[in-house]
């Protein structure tokens, strides 16, 4: 997985700069990058909205039925949706974002099913990587199915630019958070008689940062949503003003952020800071997803993200924008943060820093650490606690916060090979 995630470093487009056939094109701050170099692909006319955009975010533009995946037997219906959201990255106004809505097979209770708005982990930047188009991988499909079994409707955003127009601003938490919240608005509009007012936000890895971003902006961006809580697993977020300092992380998430928003406007084009290997992988990233990138990285003998750069990694501090840095903010609903103690992708100490920062801001936080679970395994391994947390919030019970005692974790432990989807 380290090689694969290092390879993802080549998913790079400069912020407001991309290179055409031999030409470097500078874009205005209010202009959305477009075209195949921005990850746009002609996957289906469904994903392109040519009419005037509505003024309100979360408006349903269109929907169409999808076949239910085999790992989702608890889903009675699946819909691909296209909805309006706010471009929080390039500030171009309303933008079309795609996603998937799943309705459970159980009858809707009085007031409708509660809604889970879920944010997925890293898949790529090309439109073909959108799960509403290519389908959900088995781990994620099984996860969504377990919520459906519990009587939740589930909406899963693709995020801005992954399926919809323009680049996918990877780890740019404001844009991803807006996509998560507007997906909830759109889901409630699609099935208002079956989906109730209660909303739970959840996300994994990249999606952990997206869900946390949604929680931070929820009160100002979508105050009408009745959000009861947020479940954050393996978050990639950083809090520079938090009480637990962590060193810069020169690894996958930083360079994935460079993909679509992490380079300063006055910096060089991305091609100028990539090595030959990096430029080769960038070509793959603009057309394929993580499996294709991983295979090409193996062929090129990429051992770390440093192999993808033509500049010293430390120089990036002068060129990049940190897309994962979040402010210490008070959130109006409880948070469950779940960490695998065998996570070597986003190590437990970094996730401890997230929990400590959220607590320092005065939030109601429960931080759980799971023995033997890695970055992927914690998603399913924490579900029983997630269900208990959710039921407590839906029934108006106070959270069991443990902010008073957040002991620092040690180094990552050994992974349990028998735990479901615990293969990272």
N, C-alpha and C positions, 0 to 999 in steps of 0.2 A: 504494500500500500504506500510506502514512503516514496517509491519510484513513481507510482501513478500520481500521487499528489504533488510531487515535485514537478512532474510533467505538466501538470495543470498550470504551473507558473507561466507557461507560454500562451495561455488564454488571454492575450494582451492586446488591448487597443488603447491608445493614448486618450486621455481626457480632452475632448474637443479637438483631437487631432487623429486623423487616420490617413493611411497612404494608399493612393490609387495606383494605377499602372504607371509607376515611375514618378508620381507626383505626390507631394505632401500637401494636404488640404487643411487649412485652418477654418474652424467653424465658429460662428458667433455663439455667445453664451445661451441664447434663446433658440438655437437651432438644433434639432435632433439629428445626430449622426444616423445615416441610413445606408443600405446597400449590403452586399455580401461581405464586405470587410467589417461591417458592424454586426455580423451574425445573422442578417436577414436572409431568409430562404423562402422559396415558393412552395411551402409544404401543403397549403390549402387556402382557397379564397376565404374560408371562414375566418382566418386570422387577420384579414386586412379590412379595415373599416374606412370606406371612402366618403361617407356622408359626414355632415357636420357633427362634431362631438357635442354631446349634451353638456350643460353647465355643471351638473351635479356629479360628483364622484360616486362610484358604486352603482351606476345605472346599467341595467342589462342591455347590451347592444343586440345580442342574438344568442341562441342556444340550439343544440342539436343532440339527439340521442346517441349514446355510445354503447357498444356491447360491454357487458360486465366481465371483468377479468376473472380468471378461474380461481384466484386466491381471495376473491371477495364474494363468497357465497351468501353473505348476509346483506348484500346490496340488492334491492329490488329494482333500482333504476340508476343509471349513470348518465350524466349530461355534460357535454363540453359547453363551456360558457365563455362569452366575450363580454367584458364589462369595462366601464370607464374608471380610470384612476388618475391620480395626480402625478405628473412627472416631477419628482422631488430631486432629480439629478441634474437635468439640463434645463429645468424650469420653463418648459414649453407649454404648460397648461395641461389640459385633459388628454389622456393617451389610452389607447385600447390595450387591455391586459387580458390574458386568457387563463383558464383554470378548469377544474372538474368538480362537479357536484354529485355526491352520492346520497341516495335516500335509502334508509334501512327497510328491511322486509317486514318489520313489526308495525302494527297499526300506530298511527300517530296518536299520542295521548291528548287529553284536553289541553289546549294552549299550544300544541305542536311539539315536535321533537326539539330538544336542545341542539345547538349547532356547535361543532368543532371546526374552527378555521385553522388549518394545518399548513405549516411551512416546511418544505422539503430541503434536504441537504444538497451538496454539490453534484451537479449533473453535466455541466458544460455551459457554453455561451451561445452556441448555434441554435437556431429555432427548432431544429430537428430534435433537440434534447428536451423540449417541453414535455412533461409527463402527460399532459392532456392530448398530445399527439402520438408519442411513442409508447405510452403506457407506463405503469408504475412497476419498479423492480419489486421482486418478491417480498423483500423485507418490509418495504413501505406499504405494499398492497395488504400484507397480512396485518400490519399495524392498523391501517384504516379499517380493515374488516372487524377487528376487535372492538373498535368504537361503534361500528354499525351494530354489532351484536348487543351492545349495551343500550341501543335505542337512540343513538345520536345520528343526525344528519352530518355529513362531513363535506366541507368545501376545501379544495386544495388549489391555491394559486400557483401559476407557473412563474410568477414574478414579472415585473416590467421587463420587456425586451426579450423574454424567453418564450417565443411563440409570436408575440406581438411585435410591433415595429420598433426599430432602433436597437441599440446595444442592451444587453442585460447587465445592469450595474451591480455586479457581484459584490456582496457584503456591504453595499452602500445602504446602511440600515434604515435611513429615512424613506428611501424609495421602496425597499422591500417591506417595511412596516406598513406603508400606505397600501401596497398590493394586498397584504393580508387582511387589513381592515375593510377595504373595498370589496374583497371577495365575500366577506360576511354580509355586507350590505346587499350585494348582488344575489347571494343565495336566498336571503330572506325575501327578496323581491320576486325571485323565480317561483317560489312555492310558499306564499304568505299564509295559506290556510293550513300548511303542514309543518312548517318550520317556525318554532317559537322565538321569543325574544332573547332567551338566555344564550350567551355565547361564551365559549371557552377558547382561548388561543393556545396553540401548541406548535413547537418547532424543534428540529433536530440539526445540530451542527451549524451550517450556514443558516438553516431555518431557525435554530435556537436564537441566533442574533436577529433574524427577521422578526420572530415572535416577540422578543424583548424590545425591539424597536417599535413594533406595533403597540406594545404596552406603554411605552414612554410617550408616544404621541396620541394615544387613544382619546384622552379627555379633551384635547383641543381639536383633533382632526375628525373624530367620529364620536362626539359626545352622546349621540342618541343610542348608540349600541349599548346593550345591557351586558357588559363583559363581567363575568363572575370570577375569573381567574386566568392565569397563564402558566403553562407547563413548559419549562425550558430544559432540553436535554443537550448535553455536550456543547454549550454555547461557545461561539468564537468571538464574543464581545470583549472589549477592553475598556477600562475606566482609568484614565490618566490621573484623575483626582481622587481615586479610591484609596483606602487605608493600607492596602497590600500592594506594594510595587512589584511589577514583573518586568523583566528585561524585554527589549524588542525581540520580536519573533520573526526571524528571517527564514520564513518557510512558506508553506502552501498558501495560507489565507492571505498573507501580505501580497503575494504575487498574483493570486487570483483577483485581488482587489484592483491590481493594475489593469486587469482585463478591460474594465469599462468604467473607469472613474477615479483611479487611484494615482494618476500622474498629474502634476500641476500643469495649468494651462500654458505657462511660460517655459515649460520644459521641452526636451527633445521628443521627436516622434519615437514610438516604442521600438521600431525597427533599429534605431540608432543605439539602443542599450542592450539589444539581444545578440547573443552569439549565433553562429551558424546553426547550431542545434536548436536554439531558441526560435529562430525564424522558421526552421523546418516544422517545429511543433506548432507554431502559430498558424501555419497553413492548414494543419490537420484540425486545430481547434475551431477554425472558422467554418468547418464543414461537418465535424463529427463531435462525439461526446467522450466521456471519460474512458470507456473501453478502448476506443480507437487511439486516443492520445496515449494511453498506457502502453499499447502495443508498439506505437511508433517510438516512444521513449526507450523501450527495451531494445529496439533495433538500433537506436542511436547511442546506446550505452550511457544513458543519462543516470548519474548516480545521486545527484542532488540538484537543487534549484540553482546553485552557483554555476553549474555547467551551462545554464541557459542564458547567462549574462555576459555581455562584453565589457561591463564595468564592475568595479568592486562592489560587493553587496552593500557595504556601508555608505556608498555614495547615494544609494536610493533614498536615504533620509532627507537629502536635499531636494529630491525630485518628486517625492510621493506625497499623497494626502492619505491620512489614516482614515479609512472608511469604517473601521470598527469601533473607534473611540466614541464613547457615550458619556453624557453628563450625569452627575449625581442628581437624580430626579425622584420626586415622590410619585408613586403609582397608586391609583385609587383602589386596586384590587390585589388579592394575595398572589404570591408567586411560589411555584415549586420548581426548584433547580435540581436536576438529576445528573450525577457524575459517576462514570465508571472508574474505579481505582486502577484499572489496567489500561486506561486510555493513553496511548502514546501519540495520538494525533493532536489533541488539545489536552495537555497533561493536567492532572488533578489540581496542581498548584495554581494554574491559570484559571481554572473554573472556581477554585476557592476564592481567588481575588474578585471574581464576578459576584459571588454570593456576599462577600464581605462588603463590597461597594454598595450593593443593593440594600443591605442592612444599614450601612452607615447613612444612607439617604432617608432612613426612617420607614422603610417598606416592611411589609409583612411577608417574610421569606422563610421557606422551609428548604434546607439544603440536605439532600440525601446522597450518600456515597455507597456504591454497590461493589462488593468484593468480586474480583474475577471478571468484571465486565469491561470490555473495551469500548472504543468509540462507537461502533455499530451496535454492539450488544446491549448497551444501556437503554436503547430505545424501547425494546420489548421488556428488558429486565426491570424497568421502573414502572411498568404499566399498572400493576396492582396498586402501587402507591398513588399513581396518577388518577386511577378510578376513585380511590378513597378520597383523595383531595378534591376531586371534581364533585362528588356527591355531597361532601360537606359544604362546598360553596353554593351548590344549587339549592341546598336546604337551609341556607343562611347561617351555618355554623361558623364559628371563628376558626381561623387557621391555627395549626400547631407550629408556630414559628420557633425556630431554634437559633435566632440571631444572637442570643446571649452566650452561646457556646459553639463557635465554629473553629474547631482545632485544625491547624494546618495539616494537610496530608503529606505523606512521604512521597518518594518517587513512585512511578507507576508499578503496580504489582504484576503478578502472573495472571495471564488470561485463562479463563475456564473454557476449554475447547468444547464442552458439552452444552453450554448455554446457547439458546437460539440466536442465530445470526451474529455470532460473536467471533467473526473471522477477521477482524482488523488487527 
